[in-house]
Amino acid sequence: MEKDLHQLLDECISLSGEQELEALKTVLAGVKNKLSGKNSTYIDGLLHMDRRLDDQTCEIDIPITSVLDNTLGIVHGGFTATVLDTAMGTLANRLLPEGYAAVTSQLNIHFLAPGIGDKLHCKASLIHKGRSTVVLEADVFRSDGKRIAHSSGSFFVIEKQHK
């Protein structure tokens, strides 16, 4: 496996220009973030998420890099959706008692402006917490302060399965 990975990495480096090398560096640094424990999942690591959490809100910042670009050179909506879902899901899980978890059951997103600039900032807050569902909302802002997306999400409360 290691030999295959070294070969793949060498091939990618030899085929890359400056932009591709920067993207490769970003991806590898994200994997390292996960492996070193800086981020809890590969998605968190790959997006270089900086997460702040309290009992009322969850905030996430991510740098905008070419890895996030769609064909128009702006942040792909799927990455914006991932940050929204992660912020709301993190807060939903924080609010549940031990032994329970929240999983997304519905995610509504209104894309309002292009994701451009240096970073994205997402802030999620609670709307309703019941026994079987949690409803939250979140907004994503770009570095100039313009809101680029507004979302609401519903999360099912489930009991964690013991392995």
C-alpha positions in Angstrom: 0.0 0.0 0.0 2.8 2.5 0.9 4.6 1.8 -2.3 1.4 2.5 -4.3 0.8 5.7 -2.4 4.4 6.9 -3.0 4.0 6.2 -6.7 0.7 8.0 -6.9 2.1 11.0 -5.0 5.2 11.1 -7.3 2.9 10.9 -10.4 0.7 13.7 -9.1 3.7 15.9 -8.3 5.3 15.4 -11.7 2.0 16.2 -13.6 1.2 19.3 -11.5 1.7 23.0 -12.1 1.9 25.5 -9.2 -1.9 25.6 -8.7 -2.2 21.8 -8.5 0.8 21.5 -6.2 -0.9 24.1 -3.9 -4.2 22.0 -4.0 -2.3 18.8 -3.2 -0.5 20.5 -0.3 -3.9 21.6 1.0 -5.4 18.1 0.8 -2.4 16.4 2.4 -2.3 19.0 5.2 -6.0 18.3 5.8 -5.3 14.5 6.1 -2.5 15.4 8.5 -4.9 17.5 10.6 -7.1 14.4 11.0 -4.2 12.1 11.8 -2.7 14.4 14.4 -6.1 14.9 16.1 -6.4 18.6 15.3 -9.7 17.7 13.5 -12.1 14.8 14.4 -13.0 13.7 10.9 -11.4 13.7 7.5 -14.0 16.2 6.2 -13.1 18.6 9.1 -9.4 18.1 8.3 -9.8 18.5 4.5 -11.8 21.7 4.9 -9.4 22.9 7.6 -12.3 23.6 9.9 -11.8 25.8 13.0 -14.8 25.1 15.2 -16.0 27.0 18.3 -18.9 25.6 20.3 -21.0 26.6 23.3 -24.5 25.7 24.6 -26.1 28.3 22.2 -24.1 28.3 19.0 -21.6 26.5 16.9 -19.2 28.6 14.7 -17.0 27.2 12.0 -14.4 29.0 9.9 -12.8 27.5 6.8 -10.2 29.0 4.4 -11.2 29.4 0.8 -8.8 27.5 -1.4 -8.8 26.3 -5.0 -9.8 22.8 -3.7 -13.3 24.2 -2.9 -13.8 25.8 -6.4 -16.5 24.8 -8.8 -16.1 25.3 -12.6 -16.8 29.1 -12.1 -14.0 29.5 -9.7 -16.2 30.1 -6.7 -16.9 27.8 -3.7 -18.9 24.8 -4.7 -22.3 24.7 -3.1 -21.7 21.3 -1.8 -18.9 22.5 0.4 -21.1 25.3 1.7 -23.8 22.7 2.5 -21.2 20.6 4.3 -20.2 23.5 6.5 -23.9 24.3 7.3 -24.8 20.7 8.1 -21.6 20.3 10.2 -22.3 23.4 12.3 -25.9 22.6 12.9 -25.2 18.9 13.6 -22.4 19.7 16.0 -24.6 22.0 18.0 -27.5 19.5 17.9 -25.3 16.7 19.3 -23.9 19.0 22.0 -27.4 19.6 23.3 -28.3 15.9 23.7 -27.8 13.7 26.7 -25.1 11.0 26.9 -26.0 8.0 24.8 -27.9 9.9 22.1 -26.9 11.4 18.8 -28.5 13.7 16.2 -28.6 12.8 12.5 -29.7 15.1 9.7 -33.2 14.4 8.5 -33.8 17.5 6.4 -31.5 20.3 5.2 -32.9 23.4 3.4 -30.4 25.9 1.9 -30.9 29.2 0.3 -27.8 30.2 -1.7 -27.6 34.0 -1.7 -24.2 35.1 -3.1 -21.0 33.5 -4.5 -18.5 32.1 -2.1 -15.4 34.2 -2.7 -12.6 35.8 -0.6 -10.3 34.4 1.9 -12.6 32.4 4.2 -16.1 31.4 5.1 -17.6 31.8 8.5 -20.7 29.8 9.6 -22.8 30.3 12.6 -25.5 27.9 13.7 -28.1 28.4 16.4 -31.0 26.4 18.0 -34.6 27.0 17.0 -36.3 24.0 18.8 -35.2 21.0 20.9 -37.7 18.2 21.4 -37.4 14.6 22.5 -37.2 13.2 19.0 -36.2 16.1 16.8 -33.9 19.2 16.9 -34.4 22.1 14.5 -31.6 24.6 13.9 -30.6 27.4 11.5 -27.3 28.6 10.2 -25.8 31.3 8.0 -22.5 31.4 6.1 -20.7 34.6 5.5 -17.7 35.3 3.3 -14.7 37.4 4.5 -16.2 40.7 3.4 -19.2 40.0 5.7 -21.7 39.3 2.9 -24.1 36.4 3.7 -23.8 33.7 1.0 -26.2 31.1 2.4 -29.0 30.6 4.9 -30.1 27.2 6.1 -32.4 25.4 8.4 -32.1 21.8 9.4 -34.0 19.1 11.2 -32.2 16.4 13.0 -33.6 13.1 14.3 -32.5 12.1 17.9 -31.4 8.5 18.0 -30.0 6.3 20.6 -26.4 5.4 20.0 -25.8 1.8 19.2 -23.4 -0.1 21.5 -20.8 -2.1 19.6 
